Amino acid sequence: MNEDIRIHSWPCSYYLDAGKQWIPGKLSLTPASIKFTADKTRELLVDFRLSGVSEIKKESSHLIFSSLTVLEKGTKHWFGSLRPNRNVVFNILEHFWREQLLSGQEGGAGAASESSKGKELTGMLEGSQKRLEDTAKALHAQGEQFDNIMRGLHKIEGDMDVADRLLTELESPSWWPFSTKLWKSPVEAKPKETPAAPDPKSQEEILLRIPAIITHRTDSSAKPGKLTVLPSGLEIQDCNSQLLHRFEARDVDDIWVHTPYEISVRQRFIGKPDTSFRLLAARMPEAIPILEMRFSKKIQFLEDALGFAGARKSPQADLGTSIWQAATGFLGAAASPEGPRKEQVQLQKVSQEEARELRQILKKLKGLALETEAELERQDEALDSIGSSVDRATLTIERQNRRMRKLT
């Protein structure tokens, strides 16, 4: 079953509240759930669905040890001593949890929900509300810093005006009997800015763009980013949409499909190290059929992906609804004829009180989103203004430095 596919696992320790101790073991992620198995006893101490998670955070236990906490149905689970490091585990768990929220469906196909659908939705929305509130606070603090920068730049521009007036007086002192034009240096012509030529690749059609966890060289460098599939090649970007690397179609030598969620792309060189990126994504099953069509002679399915490679070649399988998409766990319910019926039964579990609570949370989320949008627009304008002011100040300082050197 697609629920049993192990996406990733990490050695770590789990804090067992009953025994007040840390238990070494292995944390595992599947398309539908998070699990923890103890090393010594092989006992499954943690097993809960991603749909029940309301918050994932990086925290410190006893104010010293860095840990990762997962809030699930009111219970906080603590994981420490994470390898290769806490950031990598956090990025991957948050990526799949976020995609779970955006998909709007549960991980397992046709899996029965143990709790009310309304409570699960409320928990998810409360977690989202808290994260949005934290983001709004951070944005507000950032906005105050921009305001302070703007005030500082305005003071610098005022000082530059004073310096310009003083330099003008030095260049044409009152006791100089001749025309000031003989004393003044010629006005420096401002270099004209040449408009940048439009990049033809920026107008290229995008076949697919998905969020992904990107690993380059070492496992400890796994960070969130994006994979973009273009007719001319592949682009890998960071979370700020900055281009990390572009593979031209002719430069791609190998694409290895490790699992339905993880691939590696490599370009080989002679005399220097190969360029290789490893990409892990919840929506990777959507990208693999496209990659296979674009790079049919260069793509290779490894052992853990061979079963899915055979299934996607079935004549009855359509690329849009193939097992590659069902493997995500997010579209599995839609593939089953009983899926919509079970979904209706789950929706009926939402009580009137839960519906009212959901409406209130949604109103708060909408208000926070609008305030955040307004603040972001204000900060965008502030950044443009800061950039222009810095450019003007830099040119003015350079010009005044040249004028002062001529006076000496």
N, C-alpha and C positions, 0 to 999 in steps of 0.2 A: 504494500500500500504506500501511496505517496507520503502519508503521515510519518512513516517509519524511516524516510530518507534522512540520514544524518548530514546536515549541512556543514557543521563544524563542531569541534569539541576542544576544550582547553583544560589543562591541569589547574586545579585551584583548591581552595578550602571553603567549606560551608559552615556557617555558625549555627550549630544545633542548639536552639534555645532550651529544649528540654534538659539537655545535659550540660548546658553552659560551657560548651567547648567547640573548638574548630575541628572539623572532620576533613581530612584530605581526600580528594576524589577527583572526579571529572565532570565538568559542566558541558552539556551537549545541547545543541540547537537543532530542531527539526522544523519543517515548514509550519507545523501547527503548535509546537510546544517547546518548553524549556525543561530540561531534566538535569538532575545531579545524582551520580552514583558514587557511593563510598568505595575507596580503594580496598580496604581490608575485608569488609563483609560483603561487597558487591550489592549492597542494599540500595534500592532506589529511594533516596530521601526526599527528592523534589521531583514533582511531575505535574506541571500545570500548563494550561493552554495560553498561547500568546494573546488570544482575544480577551483573557481575563486580566491582563496586565494594564495597570493604570499609570505607572510611572517607572522610568529607569533613570538612576542617578549615580554620579560618582561622589562618594562620601568617604569620611575617615572614621575608622573605629578606634575608640579610646584616644581620639585626637592625634593619633600617630600613624596608624597603618591605613594605607589607601585601600578602599574597598569599593565594590559595586553593589548597589542595592536595587532590588526589583520589587515593586509594590504590586501585590496580586490579591485582589478581593479583601483589602484591609490588612493583609499580612505582609510584613516587610522581610524579604529574604536577603541575607548578607553573604557576599562572596568576596574572599580575599586571596592574596598570594597568586594573583592571576598571571598566567604566562601565555604569550610572550610579555604582555604588559596590559594594564587595565584599559588604556585608551583603545587598543585594538579590539578587545572583547566588547567594550561599550559601543564602538562604532558599528560593529557587525550586528549586535543585538538590537540596537536602536534602529538600524536600517530595516531589518526584517519586521520589527514591531511597527515602524512608521508605515511601511508598505501594507501591513495588515490593516492598519487604521484607514488608509486611503482606499483600500480595495472595498471596504464596507462589507466583507464577508468573512466567515470563520475559516480557519486553516484547514480542517479536515473535511472531506466530502461526506456530507450526510451525517456528521457526528452529532450526537445528542448533547445539548447544552445542559450542564448540571445545575446552573442557576438561571434566574430570570433574565431574559434578554434585556429588559429595562434596566436592571442593576448593572449589567455589563456595559451597556451604553452610557449609563450615568457615570460609572467608574472611569471609562475612557475619556468622557467629556470633562470630568473634573480634573483628570491629569492634564488634558490639553489646556484647560483654563489656567491651571497653575503655571504651566510652562509659558503660556502667553503672557501671564502677569509678570513672571520673571523677566521675559524678553522685553516687555514694556518698561520695566524699571531700568534694565540695562540701557535701553534706547534713550530713556529720559536722562540718565547720567551721561551718556555719550553726547546728547544734545547740549547739555550744560558745558561740556568740554569744548564743543564746537563754538558755543557762544563766547567762552573765554578766549579762544583762539581768534575769533573775529574781533573782539575788543583789543587784543594785543596787536593785531594787524592794522587796525585803524590808528592805534597810537604810533606804530612804526611809520605809516604813511604820513601822519602829521609831522613826525620828526624828520622825514625825508623832505617835506616841503620847507621846513625851517633850514635844513642843510642846503637845499637848493638856493634859497634866498641868500644865505651867507656866502655861498660860493660865487653867486652872481655879483655880490658886492666886492668880493676879493678880486674877481676878474676885471671889474670896472670901478676902481676906487674913485671917490669923489674928487681927489686931488689931481687925477689924470686929465690933462688939458685937452686931449684930442678926442676924437670920436670913439665911442665905446666899441665900434665895429672893429677898430684896429687891435684892440686888446682881447676881445672875445675870440674864443676858438670857434671854428666853423661848426654849425649845427650838424650833429651826427644823424645821418639818415637811418631810420629804423628799418631793419631787414623785413622784407615782405614775406609773409608766411605763404608757402606754396601749399595749395590744397592737396591733401593726400589722395592718391589714386585709389579708386574703389577696388577692393579685393574681390576677384571673380569667385574665389572659393566661398566667400561669405554669402553669395547669392545661390549657392548650391542647394539642391533639394535634400532635406534630411529624411532618411529612410526610417530611422528610429533613434530616439534619445532616452536613455534610462538612467536612474541613479544607480551607483555602484560603489563598492568598497574596493579601493585600488591599492595594490601592493607592488612596490618596485624594489627589487633586489632583496630586501629582508622582510621577514614576517612582521617585525616590529614597526614597519612603516605603513601599515594598513590604515588608510584614511578615506573618508567619504569623498566622492566625486561623481563624474558622469561619463558614460560611454555613448558616443555618437557614431552611428553608422551612416556613411555617405556613399554615394555611387563611386567616388574616387578613392575612398579609403576609410580609415577609422581615426577618430579623434578622442583623446583621453584628457579630461579637464578636471580641475580640482573643484572643491565645493563653492569657490567664488567665480566659477566659470572661466578661470584662467587656463589657457592651453598648456598641458604638461608635455604632451607628445602627439605627433601626428604620424600615423602609418599610411603612406601611400599604398594603393592596392598592389602595385608591383613589388613593394618592399616587404610585404607580409610573407614570411617564409613558412611559419607554422602557427596553427591555432589548435590547441589541445583542449578538449572538453573533458574536464575532470569529473564533474557532476552536472545535473541539469541547471545548477546555479552558479557554477564556477568554471572559468576558462582562462587560458594563458595565450597571449599573443607574443610572437617572437620574430625579430629581424636579426639574421645572422651576419657577422662580419668576419673578415680575415685579418688577423693581426691585432684585433682589439675586441673587448668584451661585447657579447650580443646585447641587444636592447630587448628586454622582456618585461611585460606587465602581466600581473595576475589580477583578474576581475571577478568579484563575487557580488551577485545581485539577485534580489527576489524576483525581478522580472526578466532574468536571463533566459528562461524558456521561450520568451517572445523573440529574443534576439538571435538565438541559435539557428532557427530555420532560415533567417535572412542571411546570417553569416555563411551557412552551408550553401546557399544559392550563389553568394558572391565569391566564396573561396572553396568551391567543391573539391579541388585537388589538393588543398593545403590544410583542410580541417581533419582532425583525427579524434575519434571517440575513445577515451580510455576505459579501463575495466568497469568503473562504477557507472559509466554512462552508456555502455553497450546495449543494455536492455531497452533504453529509451531510443537509441539510434535505430534499433530494429522496429520498434513500434511506430516511429514517425515515418517509416518507409512503407507502411501498410497502405494498400490502394484505397481502403475505406477512410483513411485518416486525412482530414483536411488540415492544412497548415494553421489556419486560424483557430481551430478548436482541437488541436492534436494533443497527444499525451504530454508534450512539452509544456503546454499551458496548464494542463491539469496537474502537472507535477508541482506547480507553485503552491498548490493547496488553496489558493484564493479563488480559483475558478472551478474547483472540483464540484462544488455543490450545483453549479449551473449545468454541468455535464450530465448529472443524474436526472432522469425523468421525475423522480420523487423529490428532487431538491426544492423546487418552488413550493410544493405542498408542505414540506417540513418547515420551510422558512415562514410560511403563513402561520403555522401552528406556533412557532417561536414568537412571531410578532404579536400574537394574541395574548402572550404572557405579560405584555407591557400594561401595567395598571394605570388608572387615571391619575393617581398620585405621582407615579413615576413619569407619566407624560407631562404633567405640570412642572415637575422638577427639571425635566429635560428642556422644556420651553424656556424656563428661567435661565438655565445654564447657556442655552443657545443665544438668548438675548444678550447675556454678559459677553459671550464670545464675539458676537457681532459688534458690540460697542467697543470692545478691546481691539478688534481687528480694524475698525474704522479709525480709532485713535492712533493705532500703530501705523496705519497707512498715511495718515496726515503727518505724523511725526517723521516718517521716512521721507516723504516728499519735502518737508521743511529742511531736513538734514541734507538731502540731495542738493537743494538750492544753496544751502550753506557751504557744502563741499565745493560746488562750482565757484561760488564767490571766494572761498579761501584759495582755491587754485589760481584764480585770476589775480587776486591780491598778491599772492606769493610771486607769481610771474612778474607782475609790475614792480614789486619791491626788489626783486633780483636784478631786473634791467636798470632800475634807478640807481641801485648801489654800484653796479658795474660802471655806469655812466659817470657817477660822481667820483668814483675812484680814479677814473681816467682824468677827469678835470682836476682833481687834487694833485695827481702826479705831474701835470703840466705846470701847476703853480709853483712846485718846489724847484 
